[in-house]
């Protein structure tokens, strides 16, 4: 019987714990029954909330969703071996990073400043780069997706969040060029022309895609993969 990789629970309550039992059970089935996996979608709520079968359900490919709402680059990295590497997919479609920007927020109760944009960008990029290295060493084709712009005016660091998103995407694009990875550019189609905020009509509340947003994302994804001779 194969030894199943399980990251366990972390030292503080985090979103990555929310589906640990479910994913462990599903991963065990995949590993012990030697199921061939074509695609793993990895990320946060934007992946978790997507009804992938509505777009790809007619495919004969084995497609797994390993998104967890609220997850960040730190904890996706910590569960990457369990939820991607041990499943041995041909391709991993990675979309992660927007939740790291919550650490930019000013905390009014304690009157403490949040993390700087520079520090948040550095942390997210280094975590994603490590995921890329892990995938490469396991012969898994990592498909890098840009982070979506936002427009959450109810937060106190809305502008800084979008600066963060723009800078992380710039680094991810450059990484893909250097490492010969596929870059899925959602950002260019989602960002308001002449601005760094998300276009109106593509999200529910300035963060999570609505149906029109997901339709656009899947159109971009399919076109990008098709241009690289990858079919669902």
C-alpha positions in Angstrom: 0.0 0.0 0.0 1.3 3.4 -0.9 2.3 5.9 1.8 -0.1 8.8 1.6 1.3 12.3 2.0 -0.7 14.3 4.6 0.5 17.8 5.7 -1.6 17.5 8.8 -3.2 20.4 10.6 -1.1 23.6 11.0 -0.1 25.3 14.2 -2.9 27.9 13.9 -6.4 27.8 12.5 -6.0 28.4 8.8 -8.2 28.0 5.7 -6.1 25.2 4.4 -7.4 23.0 7.2 -11.0 23.3 6.0 -10.9 20.5 3.4 -8.0 18.5 4.8 -10.1 15.4 5.6 -12.0 15.6 2.3 -8.8 16.0 0.2 -7.0 13.2 2.2 -9.7 10.8 1.4 -9.9 11.8 -2.3 -6.1 11.7 -2.6 -5.9 8.3 -1.1 -8.3 6.9 -3.7 -6.3 8.5 -6.5 -2.9 7.2 -5.2 -3.9 3.7 -4.1 -6.0 3.0 -7.2 -3.2 4.4 -9.5 -5.6 6.8 -11.2 -4.0 8.8 -14.0 -4.6 12.5 -13.4 -4.5 15.0 -16.3 -5.1 18.3 -14.5 -5.1 19.6 -10.9 -6.5 23.1 -10.4 -4.8 24.5 -7.3 -5.6 27.7 -5.5 -8.0 29.6 -3.2 -11.7 30.5 -3.4 -11.5 31.6 -7.0 -10.6 28.0 -7.9 -12.7 26.4 -5.1 -15.8 28.2 -6.2 -15.5 27.5 -9.9 -17.9 24.8 -11.2 -15.2 23.3 -13.4 -17.4 20.5 -14.7 -19.8 23.1 -16.2 -16.9 24.1 -18.5 -15.0 20.9 -18.8 -17.4 18.1 -17.9 -17.6 16.8 -21.4 -13.9 16.2 -21.4 -12.5 12.7 -21.1 -9.7 14.0 -18.9 -9.3 13.4 -15.2 -9.6 16.9 -13.7 -9.3 17.6 -10.0 -10.1 20.7 -8.0 -7.9 21.3 -5.0 -8.8 25.0 -4.3 -9.6 26.0 -0.7 -11.4 29.3 0.0 -9.3 31.7 1.9 -6.0 30.0 1.2 -2.7 31.8 0.8 0.6 31.1 -0.9 2.1 30.0 2.4 -0.3 27.2 3.0 -0.7 26.2 -0.6 3.0 25.6 -0.6 2.7 23.6 2.6 0.1 21.3 1.0 1.6 21.3 -2.5 3.2 17.9 -2.0 -0.1 16.3 -0.8 -2.5 17.9 -3.2 -0.4 18.1 -6.3 3.0 16.2 -6.3 1.8 12.9 -5.0 -1.2 12.9 -7.5 1.3 13.0 -10.4 -0.9 15.1 -12.7 0.4 15.9 -16.2 -0.5 19.6 -15.6 -1.1 21.8 -12.5 -3.1 25.0 -13.1 -2.0 27.3 -10.3 -3.9 30.5 -9.3 -2.9 31.8 -5.9 -1.8 35.0 -4.2 -4.7 37.4 -3.7 -5.3 36.4 -0.1 -1.7 37.3 0.8 -2.8 40.9 0.3 -5.0 40.8 3.4 -1.8 41.3 5.4 -1.5 44.8 3.9 -4.6 45.9 5.9 -4.4 48.5 8.7 -5.7 47.0 11.9 -8.0 49.7 13.5 -8.5 47.9 16.8 -4.8 47.5 17.6 -3.9 50.5 15.5 -1.1 48.6 13.8 0.1 49.0 10.2 0.0 46.0 7.9 2.7 44.5 5.9 4.4 46.6 3.2 3.6 46.0 -0.4 7.2 45.2 -1.1 7.3 42.5 1.7 4.0 40.9 0.6 5.2 40.7 -3.0 8.5 39.1 -2.0 6.8 36.6 0.2 4.2 35.6 -2.4 6.7 35.3 -5.2 9.1 33.2 -3.2 6.4 30.8 -2.2 5.1 30.5 -5.8 8.6 30.1 -7.1 9.1 27.2 -4.7 5.9 25.5 -6.0 7.2 25.9 -9.5 10.5 24.3 -8.5 8.7 21.4 -6.9 6.6 20.8 -10.0 9.6 21.0 -12.3 11.5 18.4 -10.2 8.5 16.1 -10.4 8.0 16.5 -14.2 4.7 18.2 -13.7 3.8 20.9 -16.2 3.0 24.0 -14.0 0.6 26.4 -15.7 0.9 29.8 -14.0 -2.2 32.0 -13.8 -2.1 35.7 -13.2 -3.8 37.0 -10.0 -7.0 38.9 -10.7 -7.3 42.6 -10.0 -9.8 43.7 -7.3 -11.9 46.6 -6.3 -12.8 46.2 -2.7 -13.5 49.8 -1.7 -14.7 48.7 1.7 -11.2 47.7 2.7 -8.5 50.2 3.9 -5.8 49.1 1.5 -7.7 48.7 -1.8 -5.1 50.7 -3.8 -2.1 48.9 -2.2 -3.8 45.6 -2.9 -4.0 46.3 -6.6 -0.4 47.5 -6.7 0.6 44.2 -5.0 -1.4 42.2 -7.6 0.2 44.1 -10.5 3.7 43.6 -9.1 3.3 39.9 -8.4 1.9 39.3 -11.9 4.9 41.1 -13.4 7.2 38.8 -11.5 5.2 35.7 -12.4 5.2 36.6 -16.1 9.0 37.1 -16.0 9.4 33.7 -14.2 7.4 32.0 -16.9 9.6 33.5 -19.6 12.8 32.4 -17.8 11.5 28.9 -16.9 9.6 28.3 -20.2 6.3 28.0 -18.4 2.8 28.7 -19.7 1.4 32.0 -18.4 -2.3 32.4 -18.4 -3.0 36.2 -18.5 -6.4 36.7 -16.9 -5.2 40.1 -15.6 -5.1 41.9 -18.9 -8.7 41.1 -19.7 -10.0 41.8 -16.2 -8.2 45.1 -15.4 -10.0 48.4 -16.2 -8.3 50.2 -19.1 -6.0 52.9 -17.8 -6.4 51.7 -14.2 -5.3 48.9 -11.9 -8.7 47.9 -10.5 -11.0 45.1 -11.9 -13.6 46.0 -14.5 -17.2 46.4 -13.4 -19.5 43.5 -14.1 -17.0 40.6 -13.7 -17.2 40.0 -10.0 -19.8 39.9 -7.2 -18.1 42.3 -4.8 -14.8 43.3 -6.4 -13.0 40.1 -5.7 -14.8 36.8 -6.6 -15.8 36.3 -10.2 -19.4 36.1 -11.2 -20.7 33.9 -14.1 -19.4 36.4 -16.6 -16.1 36.5 -14.9 -15.7 32.7 -14.9 -16.8 32.5 -18.5 -14.1 34.9 -19.4 -11.5 33.1 -17.4 -12.3 29.7 -18.9 -12.2 31.2 -22.4 -8.8 32.7 -21.8 -7.5 29.4 -20.2 -8.8 27.2 -23.1 -7.3 29.6 -25.7 -4.0 29.7 -23.9 -3.7 26.0 -23.5 -4.9 25.4 -27.1 -2.2 27.7 -28.4 0.3 25.5 -26.5 -1.1 22.3 -27.9 -2.8 21.3 -24.7 -6.5 20.2 -25.0 -9.1 19.6 -22.3 
